[in-house]
Amino acid sequence: MARSKTTHVCTECGATSPKWQGQCPGCNGWNTLVETVAEASPSRFVPLAADTAQVVTLASVEAREEARTPTGIDELDRVLGGGIVRGGVVLLGGDPGIGKSTLLMQAGARIAALAPVLYVSGEESAQQIALRAQRLQVDAERLHLLTEIRLEAILARLQERKPALAIIDSIQTVYSDALTSAPGSVAQVRECAAQLTRYAKQSGTAIVLVGHVTKEGALAGPRVLEHIVDTVLYFEGDTHSSYRLVRAIKNRFGAANELGVFGMTERGLKPIGNPSALFLAQHAKPVAGTSVLATLEGTRPLLIELQALVDTSYAPSPRRLSVGLEHNRLALLLAVLHRHGGIATSDQEVYINAVGGMRISEPAADLPVLLAIVSSLKNRPLPAGLIAFGEVGLAGEVRPVQRGQDRLREAAKLGFSRAILPKANVAKPAVPGITAIGVERLDEALERVWSD
């Protein structure tokens, strides 16, 4: 029997190579080429006639907002930008067992009360799904179920039923007869996602694809899968914790980087309306080495407690460890603290942690991180009711950040009375209930914290 011809496909950009290489010829990524069976299937696209495409002026195109169908789950609607869009394709990724199927069953059951919904499962039997629905106590009377992994059969049922929403759980289990490779391979995942996306655009059916992630935390399959869909959502959080975060990485119909916060209960995921209280640790009295950051997650202001531990090092190379913040950023801030704050940590081990498992990437965390480090080093707590935010530059300046007033309003709502912030972010008129202390440089901020 003749051996099947193989090719190597990049999991990041989808480029192909006849043989394995250490570096992808398309995106220059290292160790991203995986072996797969070369496919010689006919094109799935019907050639268009020359007179079907019409050129129009942009001004003649009617610009209108797409109608949205709310899911009935406030935190999920926030991440999606208001709800499910007709003909939109959503990719939901996350670790196994984190709650993807649970959340989609809850949302699908609520939407099914308003419009037809088809839940396609390729991983579980109908009995297993029925047991989950019973445990979650959802209304499954109008939620239609299909256990199938063959793409052609799924498309046939979609054309027959014409649902308003179709949930594919998961895209890695679906395969097409046009390809000979196994389900979950790069070729199958890319082909099936493209076919389903094409159907969604032609029919107006909204489709949600569930995607597995690799051990590195990226979606399994080619990165081109993220470019095909309209919205990419990631589940975050520790499976041993009861809290889950859903973050919008990409959204063509709303703001990206929006964050939804859920709590896992026996009856499924429950939205948490005030997540700032979740990320603030409870202390009976002020503790050295802690500060409160007013950050932004998409359009939502959040208050997060940052914790620092600075201890004498007995090793030649002191450790610097950060959880929830970028490690290289911590090294940079320690250098700025030494040069422009006059505080050396070269003989100290420095540990930084963001409470609640949050991942903070915005530079507004620079100032509260440094305040927490100095507080731990001096064993002197920050004043009670104090928050901080601001970017610290290499020259020691405290630079302004966006939407300072929204951060102050969120802090005042939760009972904070003082804020250390960039001078350019001092609000006029002032936010009621909170005193804003504007600073221009790092040394000024360190002086004003304990002097006022």
KAVENWO-V106700 format. One record per backbone hydrogen bond with DSSP energy under -1.0 kcal/mol. NH is the residue of the N-H (numbers start at 0). CO is the residue of the C=O. E is the energy in kcal/mol with one decimal. If there is no record, write none. Layout:
[[NH CO E] [NH CO E]]
This chain:
[[6 35 -3.0] [7 16 -2.6] [8 33 -2.6] [9 14 -2.8] [10 31 -2.4] [13 9 -1.2] [16 7 -2.4] [23 28 -3.0] [27 23 -1.4] [30 21 -3.2] [33 8 -2.5] [35 6 -3.0] [37 4 -2.7] [51 48 -1.5] [60 57 -1.2] [68 83 -2.6] [76 72 -2.5] [77 73 -2.1] [78 74 -1.6] [79 75 -2.2] [81 76 -3.3] [83 68 -2.6] [85 66 -1.1] [86 203 -1.1] [87 84 -2.2] [89 206 -2.7] [90 230 -3.0] [91 208 -3.2] [92 232 -2.9] [93 210 -1.0] [97 94 -1.5] [102 98 -2.4] [103 99 -2.2] [104 100 -2.1] [105 101 -2.0] [106 102 -2.5] [107 103 -3.0] [108 104 -2.3] [109 105 -1.4] [110 106 -2.5] [111 107 -2.2] [113 110 -2.2] [114 110 -2.6] [117 164 -2.4] [118 143 -3.2] [119 166 -3.3] [120 145 -2.6] [121 168 -2.9] [128 124 -1.9] [129 125 -2.2] [130 126 -2.1] [131 127 -1.8] [132 128 -2.5] [133 129 -2.1] [134 130 -2.2] [135 131 -2.7] [137 132 -1.6] [139 137 -1.1] [143 116 -1.9] [145 118 -2.6] [150 174 -3.3] [153 149 -2.0] [154 150 -2.7] [155 151 -1.8] [156 152 -1.9] [157 153 -2.2] [158 154 -2.4] [159 155 -1.7] [160 156 -2.9] [161 157 -2.7] [163 115 -2.1] [164 115 -1.3] [165 205 -2.7] [166 117 -2.5] [167 207 -3.1] [168 119 -2.8] [170 209 -2.5] [172 169 -1.3] [174 148 -2.6] [178 175 -1.3] [184 181 -1.8] [188 184 -2.6] [189 185 -2.2] [190 186 -2.4] [191 187 -2.8] [192 188 -2.0] [193 189 -1.9] [194 190 -2.3] [195 191 -2.3] [196 192 -2.2] [197 193 -2.3] [198 194 -2.2] [199 195 -2.2] [200 196 -2.1] [201 197 -1.8] [202 198 -2.7] [203 199 -2.1] [205 163 -2.3] [206 87 -2.4] [207 165 -2.7] [208 89 -3.7] [209 167 -2.5] [210 91 -2.9] [213 217 -3.4] [216 213 -1.8] [219 211 -2.7] [222 10 -1.7] [224 221 -1.7] [225 222 -1.6] [227 223 -1.3] [228 224 -1.3] [229 88 -1.8] [230 88 -1.9] [231 249 -2.4] [232 90 -3.3] [233 246 -2.6] [234 92 -2.9] [235 244 -3.6] [240 237 -1.7] [243 261 -2.8] [244 235 -2.5] [245 259 -2.7] [246 233 -2.6] [247 257 -2.2] [248 231 -2.4] [249 231 -1.4] [251 229 -1.7] [256 247 -3.8] [259 245 -2.7] [261 243 -3.0] [262 269 -2.7] [263 241 -4.2] [264 267 -2.5] [267 264 -1.5] [269 262 -2.8] [271 260 -2.4] [278 274 -1.5] [290 305 -2.2] [292 303 -3.2] [293 387 -1.3] [294 301 -2.9] [296 299 -3.0] [299 296 -1.7] [301 294 -2.7] [303 292 -2.5] [304 278 -2.2] [305 290 -3.3] [306 352 -2.9] [307 288 -3.4] [308 350 -2.3] [310 348 -2.1] [312 346 -2.3] [320 349 -2.4] [322 351 -2.4] [329 325 -1.4] [330 326 -1.6] [331 327 -1.9] [332 328 -2.3] [333 329 -2.1] [334 330 -1.5] [335 331 -2.0] [336 332 -2.6] [337 333 -1.7] [338 334 -2.4] [339 335 -3.0] [340 336 -1.1] [342 336 -1.6] [347 344 -1.7] [348 310 -3.6] [349 318 -2.3] [350 308 -2.1] [351 320 -2.6] [352 306 -2.4] [353 322 -1.7] [354 304 -2.4] [356 353 -1.1] [359 323 -3.6] [364 361 -1.3] [365 362 -2.0] [366 389 -2.2] [368 364 -1.9] [369 365 -2.1] [370 366 -2.2] [371 367 -2.2] [372 368 -2.1] [373 369 -2.5] [374 370 -2.3] [375 371 -2.1] [376 372 -2.5] [377 373 -2.4] [379 374 -2.3] [386 417 -1.8] [387 291 -2.0] [388 419 -1.7] [389 363 -1.9] [390 398 -1.7] [392 396 -2.8] [395 392 -1.6] [397 439 -2.4] [398 390 -3.4] [406 402 -1.3] [407 403 -2.0] [408 404 -2.4] [409 405 -1.9] [410 406 -1.9] [411 407 -2.7] [412 408 -2.0] [413 409 -1.1] [414 411 -1.3] [415 410 -2.4] [416 384 -1.4] [417 384 -2.4] [418 434 -2.1] [419 386 -2.4] [420 436 -2.1] [422 438 -2.1] [424 421 -1.7] [425 422 -1.3] [433 430 -1.5] [434 416 -3.3] [436 418 -3.2] [438 420 -2.0] [441 395 -2.7] [444 440 -1.8] [445 441 -2.3] [446 442 -1.6] [447 443 -2.4] [448 444 -1.7] [451 447 -1.5]]
